């Protein structure tokens, strides 16, 4: 399993635009083969930070995700949003267990 996790620092004035764009992206992505979970979250302490968290069955599923029409639309929409910084990381998970 792969996990993708990161944070975008945005202009808080554009939060509603980001919300609409992110919801569309997440809904479409969750329908993809190999997607276990995919969501965006607003940081409760720092509303300018929008976090993304994804779980994928395989690297192939993640790579296929990057080629989807909704990813192209999302990238285009991000061009209209002021992203002050972003850091996104990919993690390979060898196992999991309930806490």
C-alpha positions in Angstrom: 0.0 0.0 0.0 1.1 3.6 -0.7 0.2 6.7 1.3 0.4 10.2 -0.1 0.2 12.9 2.5 0.9 16.6 2.2 -0.1 20.2 2.8 -0.8 23.2 0.6 -0.5 26.6 2.1 -3.1 28.8 0.4 -4.5 32.3 0.4 -7.3 32.1 3.0 -9.4 34.4 0.8 -9.5 31.6 -1.8 -10.6 28.9 0.7 -14.1 28.5 -0.9 -12.6 28.1 -4.4 -10.1 25.5 -3.0 -12.9 23.7 -1.2 -15.1 23.4 -4.4 -12.1 22.2 -6.5 -10.9 19.8 -3.9 -14.3 18.2 -3.4 -14.7 17.6 -7.1 -11.2 16.1 -7.3 -11.7 13.8 -4.2 -15.1 12.5 -5.4 -13.8 11.6 -8.8 -10.6 10.1 -7.5 -12.4 7.8 -5.0 -14.1 6.1 -8.0 -10.7 5.1 -9.4 -9.5 1.5 -9.4 -6.8 1.1 -6.7 -7.9 4.1 -4.6 -8.5 3.1 -1.0 -9.1 6.6 0.3 -8.6 10.2 -0.9 -9.6 13.4 1.0 -8.6 17.0 1.7 -8.8 18.6 5.1 -8.5 22.1 6.4 -6.1 22.5 9.3 -8.1 23.5 12.4 -5.2 25.6 13.8 -4.0 27.1 10.5 -6.9 27.6 8.1 -4.5 28.5 5.3 -3.2 24.9 5.4 -5.1 22.4 3.3 -4.0 18.8 3.9 -4.3 15.9 1.4 -4.3 12.3 2.5 -4.5 9.4 0.0 -4.2 5.6 0.2 -3.4 3.5 -2.9 -3.3 -0.2 -3.5 -0.2 0.1 -5.7 2.2 2.4 -7.5 0.5 1.5 -10.8 -2.8 2.8 -9.4 -1.2 6.0 -8.3 0.5 6.5 -11.7 -2.8 5.8 -13.5 -4.4 8.5 -11.2 -1.9 11.1 -12.5 -3.2 10.5 -16.1 -6.9 10.9 -15.4 -9.0 13.7 -16.9 -10.0 14.9 -13.4 -6.3 15.3 -12.5 -5.7 17.4 -15.6 -8.8 19.6 -14.6 -7.5 19.8 -11.0 -4.0 20.9 -12.1 -5.6 23.6 -14.3 -7.8 24.8 -11.5 -4.8 25.0 -9.2 -3.3 27.5 -11.6 -6.0 30.0 -10.6 -5.3 29.5 -6.9 -2.5 31.2 -5.0 -0.5 28.3 -3.5 2.1 29.8 -1.2 3.9 26.5 -0.6 3.3 22.8 -0.8 5.0 19.7 0.4 3.6 16.3 -0.6 5.2 13.0 0.3 4.7 9.4 -0.8 5.2 6.6 1.7 5.4 2.8 1.1 3.6 0.9 3.9 4.7 -2.7 4.6 1.9 -3.4 7.1 -0.8 -2.0 9.2 -2.7 -2.8 12.4 -5.4 -1.2 14.5 -4.4 0.8 17.5 
